[in-house]
Amino acid sequence: MPNHNAQKILLFAQYLASAPDSCPVAGHWKKIVDPFLHEIKGSAFENTTVEELFDTWSSLSQEPPIRFGVRSKKLNWRREKLKFWLHKNKIMPMPKADAELFAAVLFLKRHGLFNEYERLRARIGFNHAMPLARHVYYLSLLKKYLSQARMRGTGLNILEIGAGSGGFARMCHEYGMMSEYHIVDLPQILLSSSITITQSVKDARLTFHQTESEEQPSSFHFYPNHNLKAVPRNYFDIVLNFNSFMEMTQSARNEYLTEIPFLLKRPGLFMNVNRRQKEMLQEDGSMYDNNPLLYPYQGSGHVLEWGVDQMQETIKTNSKKGMFVPSSESFAIIRAEVFR
């Protein structure tokens, strides 16, 4: 059956396709969106289903939506552990992605999170994959920070800057943490996250703040990154950023860091996880050191944690043979700060 959210997603895609070339990164997203709309228009546009959107966009996008609801098999722990041991001892190498994934799952097991990982995979229907492993860990940290800040853990207004395919939003919904979830991202990536959420959250209500003038009650809100001014101020209990500040130009990153204290309510929590990019390309062709230890944080919040992301560094270590030696070239940092 057609879905009201599917029509909203298609209207947003049409907006992207018709945006003037002067609009930021318009040329880049049009290369992806135009073929998407061409495929959809091959069928009856007004009768498009969420599954059709999912399948079509997955075949075109470099950041496809996440398919929840699949029948996931329980991990054969002994077999995977043997394969990983053979890999680390250079007897039978594993593909890099497989080795890193098992290192992540091993990390979860050592930190008492493996059963939750398996429970979630079975409950929401998700294949054994790195995004879910990372999200289980980061969600456990987020809950810890909320407790330390003496903030409630449910009914929260959450803003995620750079949500990728929307997996963390799906988890916050699963745990009943969110009242509203707002996402700021590159326009073409918003298509992925909105399709993920529509496909997996049956009662989701979506609003795109570029194509809809009337404010309607919604549980999920989407903002193209060039429309940051539309994001409400003094509204959010939590602001999140996972591995996307590290991909931004210096001016774009600093604009977000300047705005975040004004977007948060009091108390409000800001959590980000980012890796150092020693040579990050900017729009003018110059390079800069995008170092999370040197981000120009604003305001006078209380820092709950500021240190190495143990999961990412463990993955980098345990997917190879030998002990981890901290590198000045690349490292991942977790920072959590509460504003009062």
Buried (B, 14 or more C-beta within 10 A) or exposed (E): EBBEBBBBBBEBBBBBBEBEEEBBBBEEBBEBBBEBBEBBEEEEEEEBBBEBBBBBBBEBBEBBBBBBEEEBEEBEBEEBBEBBEEBBEEEEEBEEEBBBBBBBBBBBBEBEBBEBBBEBBEEBBBEBBBBBBBBBBBBBBBEEBBEBBEBEEEEBBBBBBBBBBBBBBBBBBBEEBBEBBBBBBBBBBBBBBBBBBBBBBEEBBBBBBBBBEEEEEBBBBBBBBBBBEEBEEEBBBBBBBBBBBBBBBBEBBBBBBEBBBEBBBEBBBBBBBBBBBEEBEBEEEEEBEBBBEEBEBBEEBEEBBEEBBBBBBBBBBBBBEEEEEEEEEEBBBBBBBBBE
